[in-house]
Amino acid sequence: QTLHHIQTVIASLKMNRESIDGRTDKGQERESKDDGSLVSKVSKGASESYEPDVDVDRLKAELEGLREALKVAMETAAGSTDLKENPKKPKVFGAFTKAPILTIGRDSYFKSLKPCTLCDCSECCFPSIAFKTATDKTFSIKHGCNCLPCCFNFSYFDSTSKIGTYSLGTLCDAPFCGELVVDGKFFDANGERKFVLKHDSACGDCCKLSCAGCCNCLGCVQCYKYYCSDEQYRLYLQPIYRNDFDVAPIAHFKYVDRIQGPCLSDERISTTVEPCDELTVEEMEILSFYLVLTSNYVGHHELGLNWCRIASNSPSPYGLESIDTILGIHTKYLDEREAARANLVNVGSQPQMK
């Protein structure tokens, strides 16, 4: 901006100088056309005196502005030289983030503390949890009836209305004796099915999954992953479809797990929705319920035993590529350096302080 101002002032001075030179030349031409006599010159000078049409005050102001602009430019240049010689050191900070944040679009929700209501028995029959933003915008999950877990599903709401419902797949959702297996269904507020989780089964897959489930309960899977693998992190991609027989997914659920030990279950670091196609904010809200379901953060002590039933029966990766492929989940093994380079563990990120 300073350089632009200096150039503008210099151009204005050049125009005024040219104007003055042009008027002076014209005056000299008029004098040269006279007869040259002394009387003529005197009368001509007495009757006509040339004064250039120049605003002196404006020129003085422009010169003063030019002087100030040059002064600022010199100070700025000196400051930049000092900055190069003595660069400013970054601030030292420390942080340890553990509380989960639910992000939907541009809104970030933190888990809200449920108040103590000793005389309110509605939470026993209709358990719920809520996430809130800094502006008290909410995303809540509620169950229809804890006494009849199989007859009601979990619904989720925003600050004003219902968003949608999630339910497990049943035998009636797929053709009998077919390869298609529907694992879960997402409905909007009007009860219309919007998304589906599915996979194709083959002969013998049920036996493989049953054996993997038993080995997982006994800790054999965790021991295998811990002792027989150098990769500490697991990256999973679970496809999401709009219809039962679609081939191309509309999005993926992306999970990042970290192996903790031979006798401990994997720690889920993050769960996100990775769209393959453009999704609206309403559709992202419908899918966001599954992020909470698979986060391993909310347990049955807040949402009842039916929450554990839905979570355990929803397709979940085992960490073994051969078993996860049966469920339609893509698995990738990563060591610590690869996970850091892929920005899956947020190494080197600084917290935003406000």
C-alpha positions as CSV (number, residue, x, y, z in Angstrom):
1,Q,0.0,0.0,0.0
2,T,2.9,2.4,0.8
3,L,4.6,1.7,-2.5
4,H,1.3,2.3,-4.3
5,H,0.8,5.6,-2.5
6,I,4.3,6.7,-3.4
7,Q,3.8,5.8,-7.1
8,T,0.5,7.8,-7.2
9,V,2.0,10.9,-5.7
10,I,5.0,10.8,-8.1
11,A,2.6,10.4,-11.1
12,S,0.6,13.3,-9.9
13,L,3.7,15.5,-9.6
14,K,4.8,14.5,-13.1
15,M,1.4,15.5,-14.5
16,N,1.6,18.9,-12.8
17,R,5.1,19.4,-14.1
18,E,4.1,18.6,-17.6
19,S,1.1,21.0,-17.3
20,I,3.4,23.8,-16.1
21,D,5.9,23.2,-19.0
22,G,3.1,23.1,-21.5
23,R,1.7,26.4,-20.4
24,T,5.1,28.0,-20.3
25,D,5.8,26.9,-23.9
26,K,2.6,28.4,-25.1
27,G,3.3,31.7,-23.4
28,Q,6.7,31.9,-25.0
29,E,5.1,31.2,-28.4
30,R,2.7,34.0,-28.0
31,E,5.5,36.4,-27.0
32,S,7.6,35.4,-30.1
33,K,4.7,36.4,-32.4
34,D,4.8,40.0,-31.2
35,D,6.7,42.7,-33.2
36,G,9.5,42.8,-30.7
37,S,9.1,46.5,-29.8
38,L,9.6,47.6,-26.2
39,V,6.2,49.3,-26.1
40,S,4.6,46.2,-27.3
41,K,6.3,44.0,-24.7
42,V,5.5,46.4,-21.9
43,S,1.9,46.7,-22.9
44,K,1.7,43.0,-23.4
45,G,3.2,42.3,-20.0
46,A,1.0,44.9,-18.4
47,S,-2.2,43.6,-20.0
48,E,-1.4,39.9,-19.8
49,S,0.7,38.2,-17.1
50,Y,0.9,34.4,-17.2
51,E,0.3,32.5,-14.0
52,P,0.2,28.8,-14.2
53,D,-3.0,27.1,-13.0
54,V,-1.5,25.1,-10.2
55,D,-2.8,24.5,-6.7
56,V,0.2,25.1,-4.5
57,D,-1.4,24.0,-1.3
58,R,-2.4,20.7,-2.8
59,L,1.2,20.1,-4.1
60,K,2.5,20.8,-0.6
61,A,0.1,18.3,0.9
62,E,1.1,15.7,-1.6
63,L,4.8,16.3,-0.9
64,E,4.2,16.0,2.8
65,G,2.3,12.7,2.2
66,L,5.2,11.5,0.1
67,R,7.6,12.3,2.8
68,E,5.6,10.4,5.4
69,A,5.2,7.4,3.1
70,L,8.9,7.2,2.5
71,K,9.5,7.4,6.2
72,V,7.0,4.5,6.9
73,A,8.6,2.5,4.0
74,M,12.1,2.9,5.5
75,E,10.9,1.9,9.0
76,T,9.2,-1.1,7.6
77,A,12.3,-2.2,5.7
78,A,14.4,-1.8,8.8
79,G,11.9,-3.8,10.9
80,S,11.9,-6.6,8.3
81,T,15.7,-6.7,8.4
82,D,15.6,-7.0,12.2
83,L,13.0,-9.8,12.0
84,K,15.2,-11.8,9.7
85,E,18.2,-11.3,11.9
86,N,16.2,-12.0,15.1
87,P,13.2,-14.2,14.2
88,K,10.4,-14.4,16.8
89,K,10.3,-17.7,18.6
90,P,7.1,-19.7,18.7
91,K,5.2,-20.0,22.0
92,V,5.7,-23.1,24.0
93,F,2.5,-24.9,24.9
94,G,1.4,-28.2,26.4
95,A,-1.9,-30.1,25.9
96,F,-3.4,-33.5,26.4
97,T,-6.8,-34.0,24.7
98,K,-9.1,-36.9,25.7
99,A,-12.7,-35.7,25.7
100,P,-14.4,-36.7,22.4
101,I,-15.8,-34.0,20.1
102,L,-18.6,-34.8,17.6
103,T,-18.3,-32.7,14.5
104,I,-21.2,-32.3,12.0
105,G,-20.5,-29.8,9.2
106,R,-19.1,-26.7,10.8
107,D,-20.5,-27.4,14.3
108,S,-18.5,-29.1,17.0
109,Y,-20.4,-30.8,19.9
110,F,-19.0,-31.8,23.3
111,K,-20.6,-34.3,25.6
112,S,-23.0,-32.7,27.9
113,L,-23.2,-33.7,31.6
114,K,-26.5,-35.2,32.4
115,P,-28.0,-33.5,35.5
116,C,-29.0,-35.6,38.6
117,T,-32.8,-36.2,38.6
118,L,-33.6,-38.5,41.5
119,C,-37.3,-38.0,41.2
120,D,-37.3,-38.3,37.4
121,C,-37.8,-41.9,36.4
122,S,-38.0,-41.1,32.6
123,E,-34.3,-41.8,32.2
124,C,-34.8,-45.4,33.4
125,C,-37.4,-46.1,30.7
126,F,-36.2,-43.6,28.1
127,P,-32.4,-43.2,28.4
128,S,-30.7,-40.4,26.5
129,I,-27.5,-38.5,26.1
130,A,-26.8,-35.1,24.6
131,F,-24.0,-33.3,22.9
132,K,-23.9,-29.5,22.9
133,T,-22.0,-26.7,21.1
134,A,-20.8,-23.4,22.7
135,T,-24.1,-21.8,21.6
136,D,-26.2,-24.5,23.3
137,K,-27.1,-26.2,20.0
138,T,-27.8,-29.9,20.8
139,F,-27.5,-33.3,19.3
140,S,-29.3,-35.9,21.5
141,I,-29.8,-39.6,21.3
142,K,-32.8,-41.2,22.8
143,H,-34.3,-44.7,23.1
144,G,-38.0,-45.4,22.6
145,C,-38.5,-47.8,25.5
146,N,-35.8,-49.5,27.6
147,C,-38.3,-52.1,28.8
148,L,-38.9,-53.3,25.2
149,P,-35.4,-53.1,23.6
150,C,-36.3,-55.2,20.6
151,C,-39.5,-53.1,19.8
152,F,-37.9,-49.7,19.7
153,N,-34.7,-48.3,18.2
154,F,-32.5,-45.3,18.9
155,S,-33.6,-41.9,17.5
156,Y,-31.5,-38.7,17.4
157,F,-32.6,-35.1,17.5
158,D,-31.2,-31.7,17.1
159,S,-32.3,-28.6,19.0
160,T,-35.7,-28.4,17.4
161,S,-36.8,-31.6,15.7
162,K,-36.0,-35.3,15.0
163,I,-33.2,-36.1,12.7
164,G,-33.5,-39.8,12.1
165,T,-33.4,-43.4,13.4
166,Y,-31.0,-46.3,13.2
167,S,-31.9,-50.0,13.4
168,L,-30.2,-53.3,12.8
169,G,-30.9,-55.3,9.7
170,T,-33.3,-58.3,9.8
171,L,-33.9,-61.4,7.7
172,C,-36.8,-59.6,5.9
173,D,-34.5,-57.0,4.5
174,A,-32.7,-59.3,2.1
175,P,-33.9,-62.1,-0.2
176,F,-34.0,-65.5,1.4
177,C,-31.0,-67.7,0.8
178,G,-29.3,-64.9,-1.1
179,E,-25.8,-63.5,-0.8
180,L,-26.9,-60.0,0.4
181,V,-26.8,-59.4,4.2
182,V,-28.2,-56.1,5.5
183,D,-26.3,-55.1,8.7
184,G,-27.9,-51.7,9.5
185,K,-30.4,-49.1,8.2
186,F,-30.6,-45.4,8.6
187,F,-33.9,-43.6,8.4
188,D,-34.7,-39.9,8.2
189,A,-37.3,-38.1,10.4
190,N,-40.2,-39.3,8.1
191,G,-39.2,-42.9,8.4
192,E,-37.8,-43.1,4.8
193,R,-34.7,-45.3,4.5
194,K,-31.7,-43.2,3.4
195,F,-28.6,-45.4,3.8
196,V,-27.8,-49.0,4.4
197,L,-24.8,-51.0,5.7
198,K,-24.5,-54.4,3.8
199,H,-22.1,-57.1,2.7
200,D,-22.2,-60.2,0.5
201,S,-21.8,-63.5,2.2
202,A,-20.5,-66.8,0.9
203,C,-20.7,-70.4,2.0
204,G,-18.7,-70.9,5.2
205,D,-18.6,-67.2,6.2
206,C,-20.8,-67.7,9.2
207,C,-18.5,-70.3,10.6
208,K,-15.5,-68.1,10.1
209,L,-17.2,-65.2,11.8
210,S,-18.3,-67.4,14.7
211,C,-14.7,-68.7,15.2
212,A,-13.3,-65.2,15.0
213,G,-15.8,-64.0,17.6
214,C,-14.9,-66.8,20.0
215,C,-11.2,-66.1,19.5
216,N,-11.7,-62.4,20.1
217,C,-13.5,-63.1,23.4
218,L,-10.7,-65.4,24.5
219,G,-8.1,-62.8,23.7
220,C,-6.4,-64.9,20.9
221,V,-7.0,-62.2,18.3
222,Q,-5.4,-59.5,20.5
223,C,-2.4,-61.7,21.2
224,Y,-2.0,-62.4,17.5
225,K,-2.1,-58.7,16.6
226,Y,0.2,-57.7,19.4
227,Y,2.9,-60.4,19.1
228,C,2.8,-61.3,15.4
229,S,2.6,-57.9,13.9
230,D,4.8,-54.8,13.9
231,E,2.0,-52.5,13.0
232,Q,0.4,-50.8,16.0
233,Y,-2.4,-49.0,14.1
234,R,-5.3,-50.2,12.1
235,L,-7.2,-48.2,9.5
236,Y,-10.7,-49.4,8.5
237,L,-13.0,-48.3,5.8
238,Q,-16.6,-49.5,6.0
239,P,-18.7,-48.7,2.9
240,I,-22.1,-47.0,3.1
241,Y,-24.7,-47.5,0.3
242,R,-28.0,-45.8,-0.6
243,N,-29.8,-48.9,-1.7
244,D,-29.4,-52.6,-1.2
245,F,-28.1,-53.5,-4.6
246,D,-25.8,-50.5,-5.2
247,V,-22.3,-51.4,-6.2
248,A,-20.6,-48.0,-5.6
249,P,-20.7,-46.7,-2.0
250,I,-21.9,-43.1,-1.3
251,A,-19.5,-42.8,1.6
252,H,-17.3,-44.7,4.1
253,F,-17.0,-44.9,7.9
254,K,-13.3,-44.5,8.6
255,Y,-12.0,-46.0,11.9
256,V,-8.5,-45.6,13.3
257,D,-7.6,-48.1,16.1
258,R,-4.5,-48.5,18.2
259,I,-3.3,-51.8,19.7
260,Q,-2.9,-51.4,23.5
261,G,-1.7,-54.8,24.6
262,P,-2.2,-58.5,24.3
263,C,-5.1,-58.7,26.8
264,L,-6.7,-55.3,26.1
265,S,-9.2,-54.3,23.4
266,D,-8.0,-51.9,20.8
267,E,-8.3,-48.2,21.5
268,R,-10.5,-46.3,19.0
269,I,-8.7,-43.0,18.2
270,S,-11.1,-41.5,15.7
271,T,-14.2,-42.3,13.7
272,T,-15.2,-40.1,10.7
273,V,-17.4,-40.1,7.7
274,E,-15.5,-39.9,4.4
275,P,-18.0,-39.0,1.5
276,C,-17.4,-40.5,-1.9
277,D,-20.1,-38.1,-3.3
278,E,-21.5,-34.8,-2.1
279,L,-23.7,-35.2,1.0
280,T,-26.0,-32.6,2.5
281,V,-25.8,-31.4,6.2
282,E,-29.0,-33.3,6.9
283,E,-27.6,-36.6,5.5
284,M,-24.4,-36.1,7.5
285,E,-26.5,-35.7,10.6
286,I,-28.2,-39.0,9.9
287,L,-24.9,-40.8,9.6
288,S,-23.4,-39.1,12.6
289,F,-25.3,-41.3,15.0
290,Y,-23.1,-44.3,14.0
291,L,-20.0,-42.3,14.9
292,V,-21.2,-42.2,18.5
293,L,-22.3,-45.9,18.4
294,T,-18.9,-47.1,17.3
295,S,-16.8,-44.8,19.4
296,N,-16.7,-47.1,22.4
297,Y,-17.2,-44.0,24.5
298,V,-20.9,-44.2,25.4
299,G,-21.8,-47.4,27.3
300,H,-24.8,-49.2,28.7
301,H,-24.6,-47.2,31.9
302,E,-26.1,-44.2,30.0
303,L,-28.2,-45.7,27.3
304,G,-29.1,-49.1,28.7
305,L,-28.4,-52.6,27.7
306,N,-30.1,-52.1,24.3
307,W,-27.2,-49.8,23.3
308,C,-24.8,-52.7,23.9
309,R,-27.0,-55.0,21.9
310,I,-27.0,-52.7,18.9
311,A,-23.3,-52.0,19.2
312,S,-22.3,-55.6,19.5
313,N,-24.6,-56.7,16.5
314,S,-23.5,-53.9,14.2
315,P,-20.6,-54.9,11.9
316,S,-17.3,-54.2,13.7
317,P,-13.8,-54.9,12.4
318,Y,-11.7,-57.5,14.0
319,G,-8.3,-56.2,12.8
320,L,-7.7,-59.3,10.7
321,E,-7.9,-58.6,7.0
322,S,-9.3,-62.0,6.0
323,I,-12.2,-61.7,8.5
324,D,-12.9,-58.0,7.9
325,T,-13.2,-58.6,4.2
326,I,-16.1,-60.9,4.9
327,L,-17.9,-58.0,6.5
328,G,-17.1,-55.7,3.6
329,I,-14.6,-53.7,5.6
330,H,-11.3,-52.7,4.1
331,T,-8.3,-53.0,6.5
332,K,-4.9,-51.4,6.4
333,Y,-2.0,-52.0,8.8
334,L,0.2,-49.0,9.7
335,D,3.2,-48.6,12.0
336,E,3.7,-45.5,14.1
337,R,5.6,-43.5,11.5
338,E,3.1,-44.3,8.7
339,A,0.2,-43.3,11.0
340,A,1.9,-40.0,11.8
341,R,2.6,-39.2,8.2
342,A,-1.0,-40.0,7.3
343,N,-2.1,-37.5,10.0
344,L,-4.1,-40.2,11.8
345,V,-2.7,-39.5,15.2
346,N,-2.5,-35.7,15.0
347,V,1.2,-35.6,15.7
348,G,2.5,-32.0,15.9
349,S,-0.9,-30.3,15.8
350,Q,-1.3,-27.2,18.0
351,P,-4.5,-26.6,19.9
352,Q,-6.5,-23.5,18.9
353,M,-6.7,-21.2,21.9
354,K,-9.4,-18.6,22.0
